[in-house]
Amino acid sequence: MSYEMLNNNKVYLQGEVADIPKYNHTVLDEDFYSFNLIVPRLSGQNDILPITISSKLIAENQLEIGDKIALRGQFRSYNKLDQGKSKLILSVFCRELCEWDNDANSNVIELSGYICKSPIYRTTPFSREICDILLAVNRNYDKSDYIPCIAWGRNAQFTNKLPVGTKLELEGRIQSREYNKHYDGEDIPVVKIAYEVSIIKLAIAEDKTAL
């Protein structure tokens, strides 16, 4: 993987293993497993984040429920059919397991990519300004990861005015949230989990003017 591709999508997480890794898929004769990682927020709440890891890393580091681990990787996406519709699946791809750092921020992501869908500006019932952004982040082999991001306050006002194709560099954290999904013909909603990047700071890549 090229230097640019490694650096336009960087994740660092520290957390607690929530479940035993389960087989997910095989690529080029290498097996990959998935599990959830409990990552604490400063507020005292937790984000429950999906992790994909190779069998090689698991063989070197047996993971048990409750283990505290630190990892570096990338936030990746792929499309999957759900009830006949395409659904964006997100997961943190673990590139390496590393030493725990008590002084480190437990949830950091840095992305460089392009706005690929018109931003959606809205306000919460508590009058907080939010702007939803879908960022296309290039990967090797002509692939891209499509990462949902949320800007707040002044950043929301700014990003709402940006056209599709604008290149952004941003830093933030990956968060999880539950929502209710209503399927046709079903009276009772299904509880789903969404994953997105909560933006802390951003800049337009061309002029590097930080907000």
CORKADA-V895565 format. One record per pair of residues at least 12 apart in sequence whose C-alpha atoms are under 8 Angstrom apart, sorted by the first residue. I is the first residue (numbers start at 1). J is the second residue. D is the distance in Angstrom with one decimal. If there is no record, write none. Layout:
{{I;J;D} {I;J;D}}
This chain:
{{1;140;6.4} {2;140;7.5} {5;138;6.8} {5;139;5.6} {5;140;6.7} {7;111;7.9} {8;110;7.0} {8;111;5.1} {8;112;4.7} {8;113;7.2} {8;137;7.1} {8;138;7.7} {9;74;5.5} {9;75;6.8} {9;109;7.4} {9;110;5.8} {9;111;4.7} {9;112;6.6} {9;137;7.2} {10;72;7.3} {10;73;6.0} {10;74;5.2} {10;75;7.4} {10;109;5.6} {10;110;5.2} {10;111;6.6} {11;72;5.5} {11;73;5.1} {11;74;5.3} {11;75;6.8} {11;92;7.7} {11;107;7.7} {11;108;5.7} {11;109;4.4} {11;110;6.6} {12;70;7.4} {12;71;5.8} {12;72;4.7} {12;73;6.7} {12;106;7.1} {12;107;5.9} {12;108;5.2} {12;109;6.5} {13;39;7.4} {13;70;5.6} {13;71;5.5} {13;72;6.6} {13;105;8.0} {13;106;5.1} {13;107;4.8} {13;108;6.6} {14;39;6.4} {14;68;7.3} {14;69;5.7} {14;70;4.3} {14;71;6.6} {14;100;7.1} {14;106;4.6} {14;107;6.7} {15;37;5.9} {15;38;5.2} {15;39;4.5} {15;40;7.0} {15;68;5.6} {15;69;5.7} {15;70;6.6} {15;106;7.1} {16;37;5.6} {16;38;5.0} {16;39;6.7} {16;65;7.6} {16;66;5.5} {16;67;5.5} {16;68;4.5} {16;69;6.3} {17;35;7.5} {17;36;6.4} {17;37;4.9} {17;38;6.3} {17;63;7.4} {17;64;6.8} {17;65;5.1} {17;66;5.2} {17;67;5.4} {17;68;6.4} {17;69;7.3} {18;35;7.2} {18;36;5.4} {18;37;5.5} {18;38;6.1} {18;65;5.5} {18;66;6.4} {19;35;5.9} {19;36;6.2} {19;37;8.0} {19;64;7.3} {19;65;5.2} {20;35;6.3} {20;63;7.0} {20;64;6.1} {20;65;6.1} {21;33;5.6} {21;34;5.1} {21;35;4.7} {21;63;7.5} {22;34;5.4} {22;35;6.6} {30;54;7.1} {30;55;7.0} {31;54;6.0} {31;55;5.4} {32;52;6.6} {32;53;5.5} {32;54;4.3} {32;55;5.6} {33;52;5.6} {33;53;5.3} {33;54;6.1} {33;55;6.8} {34;50;7.0} {34;51;5.5} {34;52;4.5} {34;53;6.2} {35;50;5.9} {35;51;5.4} {35;52;6.8} {36;48;6.2} {36;49;5.4} {36;50;4.6} {36;51;5.8} {37;49;5.2} {37;50;6.4} {37;51;6.8} {39;106;7.0} {39;107;7.2} {40;106;7.4} {47;174;8.0} {47;175;5.6} {47;176;5.3} {47;177;7.8} {48;175;7.8} {48;176;6.1} {49;91;7.5} {49;92;7.7} {49;174;7.9} {49;175;7.5} {49;176;6.6} {49;195;7.7} {50;90;7.6} {50;91;5.1} {50;92;6.2} {51;91;5.6} {51;92;4.8} {51;93;6.0} {51;94;6.8} {52;91;6.4} {52;92;6.0} {52;93;4.8} {52;94;6.0} {53;93;6.3} {53;94;5.2} {53;95;7.5} {54;94;7.7} {57;96;7.4} {57;97;7.6} {68;100;7.9} {69;97;7.2} {69;98;7.5} {69;99;7.5} {69;100;6.4} {70;97;5.9} {70;98;5.4} {70;99;6.1} {70;100;5.3} {70;101;7.9} {71;94;6.4} {71;95;7.5} {71;96;5.7} {71;97;4.4} {71;98;5.5} {72;94;5.9} {72;95;5.8} {72;96;5.5} {72;97;6.5} {72;98;7.3} {73;92;6.6} {73;93;5.4} {73;94;4.4} {73;95;4.6} {73;96;6.7} {74;92;5.6} {74;93;5.2} {74;94;6.8} {74;95;7.5} {75;90;7.1} {75;91;5.9} {75;92;4.4} {75;93;6.2} {75;145;7.8} {75;147;7.7} {76;90;5.7} {76;91;5.5} {76;92;6.1} {76;93;6.5} {76;145;5.4} {76;146;7.5} {76;147;7.6} {77;89;5.4} {77;90;4.5} {77;91;6.5} {77;145;5.1} {77;146;6.0} {77;147;7.1} {78;90;6.8} {78;145;7.3} {90;147;7.9} {90;195;6.9} {107;173;5.4} {107;174;6.8} {108;171;7.3} {108;172;5.9} {108;173;4.9} {108;174;7.3} {109;171;5.7} {109;172;5.4} {109;173;5.5} {109;174;6.9} {109;197;7.9} {110;169;7.5} {110;170;5.8} {110;171;4.6} {110;172;6.7} {111;137;7.3} {111;168;7.9} {111;169;5.7} {111;170;5.4} {111;171;6.5} {112;137;6.4} {112;167;7.2} {112;168;5.7} {112;169;4.4} {112;170;6.5} {112;205;7.8} {113;135;5.8} {113;136;5.3} {113;137;4.4} {113;138;6.9} {113;167;5.5} {113;168;5.6} {113;169;6.7} {114;135;5.3} {114;136;5.1} {114;137;6.6} {114;164;7.5} {114;165;5.4} {114;166;5.5} {114;167;4.3} {114;168;6.1} {115;133;6.8} {115;134;5.9} {115;135;4.8} {115;136;6.3} {115;163;7.5} {115;164;5.1} {115;165;5.2} {115;166;5.5} {115;167;6.5} {115;168;7.4} {116;134;6.0} {116;135;5.9} {116;136;6.0} {116;164;5.4} {116;165;6.0} {117;133;7.1} {117;134;5.9} {117;135;7.9} {117;164;5.8} {118;133;7.4} {118;163;6.8} {118;164;5.8} {119;131;6.4} {119;132;5.6} {119;133;5.0} {119;134;7.4} {119;159;7.0} {119;160;5.5} {119;161;7.9} {119;162;7.6} {120;132;5.0} {120;133;6.9} {120;160;6.7} {121;156;7.0} {121;157;7.8} {121;160;5.9} {128;152;7.5} {128;153;6.8} {129;152;5.7} {129;153;5.0} {129;154;8.0} {129;156;6.3} {129;157;7.6} {130;150;6.6} {130;151;5.7} {130;152;4.8} {130;153;6.5} {130;156;5.3} {131;150;5.7} {131;151;5.1} {131;152;6.6} {131;156;4.7} {131;157;7.4} {131;159;6.9} {131;160;6.2} {132;148;7.2} {132;149;5.9} {132;150;4.8} {132;151;6.6} {133;148;5.9} {133;149;5.0} {133;150;6.1} {133;151;7.6} {133;159;8.0} {134;146;6.4} {134;147;5.7} {134;148;4.6} {134;149;6.1} {135;147;5.1} {135;148;6.3} {135;149;7.1} {147;196;6.9} {147;197;7.5} {148;195;7.6} {148;196;5.1} {148;197;6.3} {149;196;5.4} {149;197;4.5} {149;198;5.9} {149;199;6.7} {150;196;7.1} {150;197;6.1} {150;198;5.0} {150;199;5.9} {151;198;6.6} {151;199;5.3} {151;200;7.7} {152;199;7.4} {155;201;7.8} {155;202;7.8} {155;211;7.0} {166;204;7.3} {167;204;6.0} {167;205;5.5} {167;206;7.4} {168;202;6.9} {168;203;5.8} {168;204;4.7} {168;205;5.1} {169;202;5.6} {169;203;5.3} {169;204;6.3} {169;205;5.6} {170;199;6.8} {170;200;7.6} {170;201;5.7} {170;202;4.1} {170;203;6.3} {171;199;6.0} {171;200;5.8} {171;201;5.5} {171;202;6.3} {172;197;6.3} {172;198;5.5} {172;199;4.4} {172;200;4.6} {172;201;6.8} {173;197;5.5} {173;198;5.4} {173;199;6.8} {173;200;7.6} {174;195;6.9} {174;196;5.7} {174;197;4.5} {174;198;6.2} {175;195;5.7} {175;196;5.6} {175;197;6.1} {175;198;6.7} {176;193;6.5} {176;194;5.6} {176;195;4.6} {176;196;6.7} {177;193;5.5} {177;194;5.4} {177;195;6.7} {178;191;6.6} {178;192;5.6} {178;193;4.4} {178;194;6.3} {179;191;5.7} {179;192;5.4} {179;193;6.2} {179;194;7.4} {180;192;6.1}}
